[in-house]
Amino acid sequence: MTLKPTTILAALAMSAAALPAAGQDMDALIAAAKEEGMLTTIALPHEWCGYGGVIQGFKDKYGIEVNELNPDAGSADELEAIRANKDNTGPQAPDVIDVGFSFGPAAKEEGLIQPYKVSTWDTIPDNVKDPEGYWYGDYYGVLSFAVNKDIVENVPGNWEDLLKPEYANSVALAGDPRASNQAIISVYAAGLAASGEPGGDAGKKGLEYFAELNKSGNFVPVIGKTGTLAQGATPIVIWWDYNALSGRDTLNGNPPMEVVVPGNGVVAGVYVQAISAFAPHPNAAKLWMEYLYSDEGQLGWLAGYCHPIRFNTLAAEGKVPQDLLDRLPPAAAYERAVFPTLEEQSAMKEVITGGWDSVVGANVQ
């Protein structure tokens, strides 16, 4: 299904009456969080979705220390960090996680997260939140190609282009598809572009596509990021648009970088927030959630090129500064985007993580 920008936003609109918010007294929560004195996060690189500014904003507002674990971890790594630290109240135990859509329900089922409904609960779309408050969507973007124009003369416009001989030793994923939600959905997107059906079939075709990309010598089994792109180790990185645009800003023309939303296989992804069931600092974790889903926190994500989950509400209330809107990709970039359902994401995750080693055989690290 192809969605126009207005339809994409409508797809995130609430479909039923929202459930009541937590109603916790904010003054009491702030006092309890300050008493704990620390929040431990994981997998939040500062260039991802404007998190550097978001984290600083939280610290400045509440004076709470933020202990940042493994910024390059994937969604599966975040769940493993909770499992490995169930009985640990030390600095290696994460309080909160930010994971791919399908990882939220999985974490709930395994008992790794706890419920908490933020005060802006009513404005979070029903179709991207757990009704009991265990996890809820935070932001979304679309997959794109980030290209080092000093090295790549002809910028690829679609997935088929990446198979051309001129892109030898050039194409990288921004994560390990055995653990990273971003990489899993990248493989899925390639499968959709190859005329795969949503769900497991697209995952299978995506694996076949990357097997061909690897066999041709075009695939680079290195996790792509701004540094590897600039150095030429991964001249083309398949990346969420917000990460690519942030990287472009960081490089500031040295080298020149172009961000392309492909002409086919455009997939949008929603990420979700949750609090660890074993959080050493549960009140700081709840306060972090309140900050993220406040207008201030949501606009912090938008400043990092991510569409915050409460975007509709903010836009309707005239709270989105025009300069932020002007920095986002053109609306046309989202016209072909599809939002995989939770069921489709579950199917693709199983197929791709389970089949990557046997079908593609590239150890991404």
C-alpha positions in Angstrom: 0.0 0.0 0.0 1.3 3.4 -0.9 0.6 6.4 1.4 0.7 10.1 0.6 2.0 12.4 3.4 -1.4 13.3 4.7 -2.4 9.6 4.7 0.8 8.7 6.5 -0.1 11.1 9.3 -3.7 9.9 9.2 -2.5 6.3 9.6 -1.0 7.4 12.9 -4.2 9.1 14.1 -6.0 7.6 17.1 -8.6 5.1 16.1 -10.5 5.0 19.4 -10.9 6.9 22.6 -7.5 7.1 24.4 -7.0 5.4 27.7 -6.6 7.6 30.8 -3.1 8.9 31.6 -1.1 7.9 34.7 -2.1 10.9 36.6 0.9 10.8 38.8 1.7 14.1 40.6 4.6 15.6 38.7 6.1 17.4 41.7 6.3 14.1 43.6 7.8 12.3 40.5 10.4 15.0 40.0 11.4 14.9 43.7 11.6 11.0 43.6 13.7 11.1 40.4 16.1 13.7 41.8 16.5 11.5 45.0 17.6 8.6 42.7 20.0 11.0 41.0 20.7 9.1 37.8 19.1 7.8 34.7 20.8 5.0 32.7 20.1 4.9 28.9 21.3 2.6 26.2 21.7 2.7 22.4 21.2 6.5 22.1 24.0 8.0 19.9 23.8 11.8 20.0 23.5 12.1 16.3 20.5 9.8 16.2 17.2 11.7 16.1 18.6 14.7 17.9 19.3 12.7 21.1 22.4 14.7 22.0 20.2 17.8 22.4 17.3 15.8 24.0 19.6 14.3 26.6 21.1 17.7 27.4 17.7 19.2 27.7 16.6 16.6 30.2 19.8 17.1 32.3 19.4 20.9 32.2 15.8 20.8 33.2 16.0 18.4 36.1 19.7 18.2 37.1 19.8 14.5 36.9 22.9 12.7 35.7 22.5 10.5 32.5 24.6 7.4 32.3 24.8 6.5 28.6 25.6 2.9 27.8 26.8 1.5 24.4 25.4 4.1 22.0 25.8 1.8 19.0 23.8 -1.1 20.4 20.9 -2.5 18.4 17.4 -3.3 19.6 18.2 -6.9 20.4 21.3 -5.8 22.4 19.0 -3.5 24.5 16.8 -6.4 25.5 19.8 -8.6 26.2 21.2 -5.8 28.5 18.0 -6.0 30.6 18.2 -9.8 30.8 21.9 -9.8 31.7 21.3 -7.2 34.5 18.1 -8.4 36.1 19.7 -8.6 39.5 22.2 -5.8 39.0 21.5 -2.3 40.3 24.8 -1.0 39.1 25.7 1.3 36.2 25.4 -1.4 33.5 21.6 -1.9 34.1 19.6 0.2 31.7 16.5 2.0 33.0 14.9 2.7 29.6 15.1 1.4 26.1 14.3 2.8 22.6 13.7 -0.2 20.3 12.2 -1.1 17.0 8.4 -1.5 16.8 8.4 -5.3 17.0 10.7 -5.5 19.9 8.2 -3.7 22.2 5.6 -6.5 22.3 8.4 -9.1 22.5 9.9 -7.4 25.6 6.4 -7.2 27.2 5.8 -10.9 26.6 9.1 -11.8 28.1 8.5 -9.6 31.2 11.4 -7.3 30.5 9.5 -4.0 30.7 7.0 -2.3 33.1 3.9 -0.2 32.3 3.7 3.6 32.7 1.4 6.0 31.0 2.7 9.5 30.4 0.5 12.5 31.0 0.2 13.1 27.2 -1.0 9.5 26.7 -4.2 10.6 25.0 -2.3 12.2 22.1 -0.2 9.1 21.3 -1.9 7.2 18.5 -3.7 4.0 19.6 -2.2 1.9 16.8 1.4 2.5 18.0 1.0 1.9 21.7 0.3 -0.9 24.1 -3.1 -0.4 25.7 -1.7 -1.2 29.1 1.2 1.2 28.7 4.1 -1.2 28.5 5.5 0.4 25.3 4.6 3.3 23.0 5.8 4.8 19.7 8.2 7.7 19.9 9.1 8.7 16.3 9.3 7.5 12.8 11.3 8.0 9.5 12.0 6.4 6.2 14.9 4.5 4.9 17.3 6.4 2.6 20.7 6.2 0.9 23.4 8.4 2.3 26.1 8.9 -0.4 29.6 10.3 -0.3 29.7 12.3 -3.5 33.5 12.7 -3.5 33.7 8.9 -4.1 30.4 8.1 -5.8 30.1 9.9 -9.1 26.6 8.7 -10.0 24.2 8.8 -7.1 22.0 5.7 -7.0 18.2 6.3 -7.2 16.8 2.9 -6.3 17.6 -0.5 -4.9 18.4 -2.0 -8.3 21.1 0.6 -8.9 23.1 -0.7 -5.9 23.7 -3.9 -7.8 25.6 -2.1 -10.6 29.4 -2.8 -10.9 30.2 0.8 -10.4 29.2 0.5 -6.7 31.8 -2.3 -5.9 32.9 -2.2 -2.2 30.5 0.7 -1.5 27.2 -0.4 0.1 26.8 -0.8 3.8 24.0 -1.3 6.3 23.8 0.9 9.4 23.6 -2.1 11.7 23.8 -5.9 12.0 20.6 -7.4 10.5 20.8 -10.2 13.1 20.2 -7.6 15.9 19.5 -4.1 14.5 15.9 -3.1 13.7 17.2 -0.5 11.2 19.1 -3.2 9.4 16.3 -5.7 9.5 13.9 -3.2 7.9 16.5 -2.2 5.3 16.7 -5.9 4.2 12.9 -5.9 4.1 12.7 -2.7 2.0 15.0 -4.3 -0.6 12.7 -7.3 -0.7 9.7 -5.0 -1.3 11.5 -3.3 -4.1 12.1 -6.8 -5.6 8.3 -7.2 -5.8 8.1 -9.2 -2.6 4.8 -9.3 -0.7 4.6 -7.7 2.8 5.7 -10.0 5.6 7.9 -13.0 5.4 8.1 -13.2 1.6 9.6 -9.7 1.4 12.0 -10.7 4.1 13.0 -13.8 2.0 13.5 -11.7 -1.1 15.4 -9.1 0.8 17.9 -11.8 1.9 18.2 -13.0 -1.7 18.9 -9.4 -2.7 21.7 -9.0 -0.1 23.1 -12.3 -1.1 23.4 -11.1 -4.6 24.8 -7.7 -3.4 27.4 -9.6 -1.3 28.3 -12.0 -4.1 28.8 -9.1 -6.5 31.3 -7.5 -4.2 29.2 -4.4 -3.7 28.3 -5.1 -0.1 30.7 -4.0 2.7 30.1 -5.9 6.0 30.9 -2.9 8.1 28.3 -1.0 10.2 28.0 2.3 8.3 28.0 5.6 10.1 29.1 9.2 9.5 32.8 8.5 10.1 33.0 5.4 7.8 31.1 7.2 5.1 33.4 10.3 5.3 36.5 8.1 5.3 35.3 6.2 2.2 35.1 2.8 3.9 31.3 2.8 3.3 30.6 5.4 0.6 26.9 4.4 0.5 25.0 3.8 3.7 21.4 2.5 3.9 20.1 4.7 6.8 17.0 6.2 8.3 16.5 9.6 6.8 17.0 11.3 10.1 20.3 9.7 10.7 21.5 10.5 7.2 20.4 14.1 7.3 22.0 14.5 10.7 25.2 13.1 9.3 25.0 15.5 6.4 24.8 18.4 8.8 27.8 17.0 10.8 30.0 16.7 7.7 28.9 20.2 6.5 30.1 19.6 2.9 33.4 17.8 3.8 32.9 15.5 2.0 29.8 16.5 0.1 27.0 14.1 0.9 23.6 13.5 -0.7 20.6 11.9 0.9 18.3 10.0 -1.4 14.9 8.4 -0.7 14.8 5.6 -3.2 12.3 5.5 -6.0 11.0 2.1 -4.8 10.9 0.0 -1.7 10.4 3.1 0.6 9.7 1.8 4.1 8.9 3.9 7.2 9.7 2.6 10.7 8.3 3.5 14.1 10.4 3.1 17.2 9.1 2.6 20.7 10.0 3.6 24.3 9.8 1.4 27.4 11.0 1.2 31.0 12.9 -1.8 32.2 11.0 -4.0 34.6 14.2 -4.1 36.6 15.1 -0.4 36.3 17.4 0.7 39.2 16.0 4.2 38.8 12.3 3.8 38.1 11.3 7.3 38.9 14.0 8.9 36.8 12.8 6.5 34.0 9.2 7.8 34.4 10.4 11.4 34.4 12.5 10.7 31.3 9.3 9.4 29.6 7.4 12.5 30.7 10.1 14.7 29.2 10.3 12.8 25.9 6.5 13.0 25.4 6.2 16.6 26.4 6.1 19.3 23.7 9.7 20.1 24.4 10.9 16.6 24.1 8.9 15.9 20.9 10.3 19.1 19.2 13.8 17.9 20.3 13.3 14.8 18.2 11.9 16.9 15.3 15.1 19.0 15.4 16.9 15.8 14.7 14.8 15.2 11.6 12.6 12.6 13.2 8.8 12.8 13.0 7.7 12.7 16.7 4.7 10.5 17.4 2.7 13.5 18.6 3.4 15.4 15.5 -0.2 15.7 14.5 -1.2 17.3 17.8 1.8 19.7 17.8 1.1 20.7 14.2 -2.7 21.2 14.9 -1.9 23.4 17.8 0.6 25.5 15.8 3.6 24.4 18.0 5.9 23.3 15.2 8.4 26.1 14.3 8.5 26.8 10.5 12.3 26.5 10.5 12.0 22.9 11.7 9.5 22.1 9.0 11.7 23.7 6.3 14.6 21.4 7.3 12.7 18.2 6.8 12.8 16.3 3.5 10.2 17.4 0.9 6.8 16.0 1.4 7.2 14.1 -1.9 9.8 11.9 -0.2 7.1 10.3 1.8 4.6 9.7 -0.9 5.7 6.1 -1.6 6.3 5.1 2.0 4.7 2.1 3.6 4.3 1.4 7.3 4.7 -2.4 8.0 2.2 -3.7 10.5 3.3 -5.3 13.7 2.5 -8.7 12.3 4.6 -8.0 9.1 7.5 -6.7 11.3 7.3 -9.9 13.4 7.4 -12.0 10.3 10.3 -10.1 8.7 12.3 -10.2 11.9 12.0 -14.0 12.2 12.9 -14.6 8.5 15.8 -12.1 8.3 17.5 -12.6 11.6 17.2 -16.4 11.2 18.3 -16.5 7.6 21.0 -13.9 7.3 23.9 -16.2 8.1 22.8 -19.1 5.8 21.6 -17.0 2.9 23.9 -14.0 2.9 26.8 -15.2 4.9 28.3 -11.8 5.7 29.4 -11.1 9.2 28.4 -7.4 9.7 30.4 -5.7 12.5 
